[in-house]
Every structure is written in structure tokens, then in C-alpha cells.
């Protein structure tokens, strides 16, 4: 299990030992009498320049050895029993031939010595108002104090390959390391198919270049990337109304932004009608009305303007929700007792529950009334009749403003056709019927249950009705579907 760490340390250790055995001194130079300040200053800055180069090399080897040592020790800590006993022998034998712990200590002492020498050189600069040397290596000398950077990961998604390579290039490829060490780090960053692809290659300098060629040929294919991005666009989620509107729209915007960035990296255009239509198909009707209105007013419509408009809609909706938070009723416990009157479907006067019928107009005063009397609906239950035309705006208002009031207390449901149930499911939840704890009966308006029971996103109305009939109820009663048959 520790073979990888032993191999990497074995590659780094000889160069680290060479630095330790050839330590350099950078003393403050003697200043001849009468030497001008600027000449002496340049002399010291040259020495500091060389010192910083040496400190950078020491820091690089110290960081690499420390990282491998820490990871090996972490692995050893997790070992138990025979596994730990076997690794103890391996560790002792390896340290005997490759004393890297001692080399680590020597590198740390040498690094401290270089810092002390640098401070003495800076102090010896003639004038305090003269700026310190600003050689780029001075910046590198402080890297050791920064948090460790996590290496990128790549598991085979061709769309992510370019981003992975850019990160790996800056973290590993551009560093002054041998190609064999870079190859070792590359294998650590891969998983799945990419790792299997380069696993047969031995650890060597040549293998690193061979591995990069294999990965580039397999995953840096513009045609495959374009096809994958197109599929991602086709699979964008639909934005629902109701309480899920803001999270859904934010998720959609995040995914659109990700696709746009990836297409831009591949030099592909996302500013076209087909791209816009894919997004518009995922939006509710009331959002589309705002989008089309903004499109009519804009001189030159673009994808960026479409995203900005969606962000504005989302921001306004979130601000409204923060000022007037919606009441999300808790799901009733399956162990709640019901009174006899609650369990009846009908009484002598007709329906045992108040009937709420929605057509094509919903007044705001009605919404306020329903919210104010929610406790009554929770206590006595409700029969809900949906007789709404194909008016998407009314459906959006129903799903976002009214549905939360009755989400847990509908006892009877009346629908005029499959379009009503489809509109309700796509704006709330595909499993809306089975989510009802108290729903006793459904007036399906002539719709028949299917032989297949399913309430997934792509299920038909008949399959959804069948799923509801086959789902056990908490109170043990059977569901009832009423049909209208004309002769």
C-alpha cells in the first residue's frame, strides 16, 4: 500500500541530499572604505538574489518530501494488525537505505539558516529608505507559509478535461520537477477510465509525455465536448412554480452559466436562437411573459441579456419571499387520530367537506381569506375542484400562492381532465397524489387508471391514478376514484 510513497520519496531524496551536502553561505560583504552607497547596495542585492534562488529550491524539496512523509504517516496510522506489522518492517528497511526523515530535518535547518542570512543582508543595505530587492524569487520564498493547494481531479468527463489540465498545469506541470515526479502526481489526480488508460506506463520521464498524449487524444476532442455540452443543455431541469420556484430557477441559472463557460472555453457560440429556446422551454408561463416583453424592448437580444433578466426575476422573487415568507405546512403525522366526521366521504347534505372551486380568475382578497383561515381547512378538510382553462398564469398563481394552504388537508379532489393533473404535477411534485395523507377520493372526470402504476416525472395520468390506488394509506382505508359515464 505504501509503494507509491516509497517510489516518490526515492525519486526526490537524492536531489534533496545533494542540496543539503552542498550548503551555501551568503555573508554580508565587506565594504571598502569610500565605496558609494549605491554600489554597495547593488552588491548586496545581487547576493540576496542568489540567496532567494537557493531558498526556492530548498522550499520546493522540503514541501515535496514533507507532503509524501505526512501522507505515508497518515496511511500507517490507519493500518491495524498484520498490515501495520508488515509495513513497520518495510518502513524501517526503507529509512535505513533512504534516510529521508534526517534529510527533512537538515532541509529545515538549512532553510532557517538562509532566512537568518537574508535578514542580515537586508539590515546591511545602506539606506532604510531604499526599497528591498523585488526579485520574483522573493515571492516564491513565501509559498511555504501558504496552505497546501488541493490537486485537481479528473474522472473522464471530456467537458471537464480542459479545466482539469489548466489547474494541473499551474499546480504541477509548470513547476521545476522531473517528469517522473510529475507523472506520479498525474496518476494521483486521475480516477476511473483515465487512470486505467495510463496505469500500464512505468514511472519514468518518458511515461509522463506518453500519458499526456493519451489523455489529450482521448478527452480533448472538440466534437465529443460539443456533443456532451449539447446533451447537458437538453437535460436542463424545468422550473416549477410554488415554493420550489426560487431554488429551481437558481439551479437552472447555475447550470446555464456552467454550460456557457464551458462552451466559451471550447470557442463554441451559445448566443443563438436554439440555445434560447432550450432555456425558455424550462420556464413557467409567467416568467416567459417577462422574458418576451424584455426581448421586445431590447434592441439586440442575447444570451447574456436573457441570463440577466432571469437573475432580475429571481432577485425580485427572493426579496418578496424575504418580506412575506410563505407558510409551508408541515406534513401531518401518520399517527394522527381522525374523528368520525373527518373520515366520512359524504353526509346527508352532500359533501362532508367545504368545496373550493377554481376557474379562471383568482382575486388577491380570496388568497388572503384562504391563508387567514388555514387552521379551519386543516381541521375539517377540503374538497378541491379544479376547473381552470389552459391559462398558465392562473396555474402558476394557484401553485405558488394557494397550493401551500391546502397541501396537507385535501380530502377529495375533482379534476376535469388530464391537463389539470398534468399542470398540477409539473408545478408542484410528480408524486403529488401519493403525497396527500388525507386524500380519500378523486373525481377523475372520466379518466381511467392504467394497468401500470407509476408516478414518475414521465408517467401518464392513468399511471399516476393507478399508483395512488395501489399506495397503502395511513388510516387503512382504500382510495376511491369516481368516473363520469355518459350513455
N, C-alpha and C positions, 0 to 999 in steps of 0.2 A: 504493500500500500504506500510505502514511503519512497519507492523507486524514483518517482518524479522529482521529489525534493533533493534526493542524493545526486541525481543527474544534473540538475540545475546548479546546485552548490558546487559540484565538481567542475563545472564549466567556468563559474565565476571566480572560484577561490584562487587559482594560480595568478591571475592578474592582480587580485587584491593583495596577495602576498608580495608580489613584485613592488607594488606601491609602498607597502609597509617597510620592506627591506631597503628601499631607496628614498628614504625620507629626506626632504629638502629643508634647508634653513633660509629664512628671509630676514636677516638682521637689518637694523637701521644703518644706513651707510654713513661713514664718517664724512663730515663736511669740511672741505678745505677752507682755510681762512680766506675771507674775501669773496667766496663764491656767491653769486647773486641768488636771491630767494627763488626766482622763477626757475632757474636751472636746477637748484636743489629739489624744488617741488616736482619737476618733471622726472627727476631721477627716482624719487620715492614712488611716484605714481606708476612708473614702469615696473618697479618691484611689486607693488600691490597688484598690478595687472597679472604678473606671473603667479603670484600667490593665489589669486582668485581662480585661475585656471586649475591649479593643483587642488584647491579646495573643492572645486566642482567635481573633479574625478573621484576624490575621496568620498564625497557625499553620494555620488551615484553608486559606487560599490557598497558603501555602508547601507544604503537603502535597500539594494537588491538582496544582500546577504541577510539583513535583518528581517525582511519580508519572508524569505524562504525559511529562515530559522523559526520565526513565530508560527508560521503555518504548520511546520513539522511538529513543533511542540504542542500545538492545538490538536493535531491528529493523535499524537501519543497520549494526550490527556483523555481522549475519548476511547482509547483502547482498554480492554479488560482481559483478564485471564491469560490463556496461552498466546493470544495475539500480542499482548503487551510484553510478555516474556520474550517472545521471538524478536520483537522489534528492539528490545533492550540490547540484545546481542548485536543486531545489525547496527544500531546507533553507536555502540562502543567501538566496534570494528571500523566504522566509517570515520569517527572522530580521531581514531588512532592514526589513520592514513591521511585524513584531511582535517586538520585541527581548526576548523572554521570558527569555533567559539573564541579561541585565543586570537585569531585574526580579527574578529569583530572588536574585541577589546582594544587591540592595537590600532585599528582604524579610528575608534572613538578618541583614543588619546592623541593620535596624530591630528584629528580634526580640531580638538581643543587647542592643541599647540598652534595650529595655523591661525585660529581666531585670536589667540593672545598676540601672536606676531603682527597680525594686521592692525590691532588696536595700537600697538607701539609705533607702527609706521604712520598711522593716521595722526598720532599725537606729535610726531616729529615734523609734520608739514609746517613750514614757517609761519603762515598767517592763518588765523582762525577763520577769517572771512573768505578764504579761498575754498571753493566748493570741493568736496571729496570727489575722487575719481568715480566716474559713472560708467565703467565698463560693463557690458551686458553680463559678464560672468558674475558681477556683484549681485545681480538679481537672482541668478541661479543658486548662489550660495545660501539663500534663504529658503529654498524649496524644502529643505529637510524639516523646517518648522511647520510646514503646511500639512493639513490632513491628507491621508492616503487617498488617492484617486481610484475609484472603482473602475475596473476594466469593463469595456462593453461586452455584451453577449450577442451571439448570433445563432439562431436555430434553424435557418433555412428559408425564411420568408424573403423572397427576392426583392420585395419592395423596401425592406429594411437594410439591404446589403450596403448601399451607398452611405447611409448614415453610420452603420457599423464601421465601415472602412475609414471614414473621416475621423471617428473617435479613436480607433485603434492606431491610425497613422500618427495622431498627435500624442497619444499616450506611450506608444512603443516604437513604431516604425521609424520615427524621426530621431530617436534617441541614439547616442553613440554606443550601441551594443552590438555584439557579434550576431550574425544571422541565426546561429544555432540557438542563442538565448531568445531571440525574437520568435523563432519557431515554437519554442516551448511556451512562451506567453500566448501565442496564437492558438495553440491547442487548448489552453485553459479557457479561452473565450468562446469556444465552439461547443455545440451540443447537437445531438440528433444526427441528421444526414450529413451536414458539413463536417462534423468530427469523424464520422465513418469514412468520408471521402479521403481525408488526408492521414488517417491513422496508420496505413501501411508504410508511410515515409519514415525513415530513420531520423534521429536527431542529428542534423548536420547543417552546415551553412547552405548547401545547395538545396536541401529539402525546403527551406523557407521560401525560396523563389519558386520552387515547383508547387508548393502549397498555394501560394498566391495566384499562380496561373490557373490552377484547378478551380479555385473558388471564383475567380473572375469569369472563367468560361461557363461555369455552372449557374452563377447567380447574378452576374452583371449583364443580363440580356435585356435590352430595352423593350423588345417585343413582349417578353414574359412579364416584365414590370407593368407595361401598359395594359396588358390583359388583366393582371391582378388588380390594378387600380380601378379598372372598369367594373370588375366584379364587386369591389368594395363599394363603389358608387351605387350599383344595383341593389346592394344589400343594406342600404341605409335604413334605419328604423323609422317607422311612422310616428308622428307626433300626435298624441291623444289630447283630448280636452280634459276638463276637470282638474283634479288635484295633481295629476301627473303631467300637466302641460309644461310647467317651467322646467322640471327635471328632464323631460323628453326633449324639449327644444334646446336646452343647454347641451345635452348629449349629442344631438344632431349637429349643432354648430361645431362642437369639438371634433367630431368625426369629419365634417366637411373641411375644417381648417387643416386637419392632418392630411387629407387627400390632396388638397391644394398645394401644400408644402411639398409633398412627395412628387406631384406632377411637375411642379416648378423645378425641382432638382433634376428631373428627367427631361427638362426642356419640352414638356408637353403643355398644350394650351388647355385651360379649363374655363376660358371665357367664351362660351358658345351656348347656343340655344339648347342643345341636347343636355348639357350639364345643368342648365337652369331647370329644365323640365323634370329631371330626375329628383331635384330638390323639391320642386313645387308639388310633386305627387305625394310627398310625405307630410304635407302641411294641412291643417284644418282649414275649413272654408273661410272663417273669419280672418285668419292670417293671410290667406291668399287675396282677400279683398284689399287689405292694406298693401300687399306687395304689388298687385296690379295697379292700384292707384298711384303708388310711388313710381312705378315703371312708366305710367302715362305722363307724369310730371317731369321725369328725368330726360335730359337731352340725349344722353348716351348711357344706356343701361349696361351694367357689367356684373360679373360675379361678386366683385368686392362690394359693390353697392347693394347687391342682394344680401350679402352677409351682414353689412352694416344695418340694413333695415330690420333683419331678423334680430340682431343684437338690441336694437332700439325697442322692438316689441317685447323682447324678453326682459329688458331692464324695466320698462313701464309696468309689466305684469308683476315682476318681483317687488317693485315698490308698492303697488296696490296691495299685494298679499301681506307685505310687512305692516301696512297701515290698517288693513282689515283682514286679519288672518282668518282663513276658512276653518270652519269646525269640521274636524274629521272624526266621525263617530267611531267609537270602539266596537270591535266585533263582539256580539253577545256571546256569553258563555254557553256551551252546550249543556251545562248542568242547571241552567235557569229553569225554574218551575213555571208552568203556564196555568192560568186559570181556565176553567171550562169555557168561558166565553171567548178566550183567546184561541182555543183550538177548534171552534166551530167554523165551518165554511159559510153557512148561511143561517138566518133565523127567519121567523115568521114575516118580518118586514122586508126580507130580501137580503142584501149583503150585510154581514156582521161588521164589516169594517168600513170606514169612510172611503168614498171613491174620489180620486183625484184624476181628472181627465185633462190632458194637454193637447191642444190643437195646433194653431199656427201663430199664436200671439201670447206672449208672457209679459205681464206688466211687472215692473220693479216692486210695486206695492205688494203683489202676490208673493214674490220671493221673500220680502221682509216678513209677511204674515206667516209663511211656511216655516221660516227659521225661528220666529218667535214662539211658535207652538210645537217645536220639535219634541219636547217631552211628552206631549199628548200623543203624537204619532208613534213614539217609541212604546207607549203604554198600551194603546189599543190596536195598533197595527193599521195598515193602509192597503187599499186596493188601487193599483196604479193602471190607468188606461192610457195608452199611447196612440193617438190618432193624428200624428203630425205628418204633413206632406213632406216631400223631399226638399225641405228647407234646411240646409246645412247650418245656417246661423242659429236657428232655433234649437237644433240638436246640440250645438256647441254650448249654448246657454243652459240647456237642460242638464248636460253632463257636468258643467263646471259649477253652476250655481245651485241647482235644485237636487241633483242626484245625491250629493253628500248628506242631505237631510233625511233621505229615505233609504239609504244604502243598507240598513240593517233591520228595517221593520216592514218591508213589503210582504204581505201575506198572500195577495192574489195579483196576478199580472195579466193584462189584456193587451194583445198586440194585433194590429190589423193585417200584418203581412210580414214576409221575411225581411223586407227592407228596414222595418222598425227595429227588429232584433239585431240586424247587422250594424245599423248605425249606433245602437246602444253598446254593442260589444267592442267595436273599434274605438269608441271614445272612453270606455271605462276599463273593461277587462274581458278577454275572451271567455273566461270561466265565470262570468257574472251570474249565471243561473245557479250553478252549484255553490257559489259563494254565499247565496242567500240562506241564512239559518232558518228563517220563518216562512219561506215561500211554500204554500200548500197546493196551489192550483194555478194553472196557466190556461187562459182562453187564447188558443193559438190562431183563431181566425181561419181554420181550415187547414193549417199546416200539420202534416203528419210526422211522427217520429220516424227516424231511419232505422234500418237493421243494425247499422254500425253506430256505436256510442263513442262520441269524441267531442271535446270542447277546446281543441287546439286552435291556434290563430287562423288556420286554413279550413276549419271544419264547416260543413254546411249547417243551415238552420235545423234541418231534420236530425242531423247527428248530434247537435247541441241539445235538442229536446230529448233525444234518447239518452244522452249522458245524464241529464237531470233526472229522468225517470229511474235510471239504474243506480243513482247515487243514494246510499242509505242516509236517512235523515236522523238528526239528533233525538227527535221525540219519538222515533219508531214508526211514524205514520208514513203512508205511501203518497207519492205525488200524484196529482190528478191533472190530466190535460183535457180541456173541453173543446170539442170540434163543432163547427157550424156546417151542417149538411143541408143543401137545398135540393128538392125533388122537382 
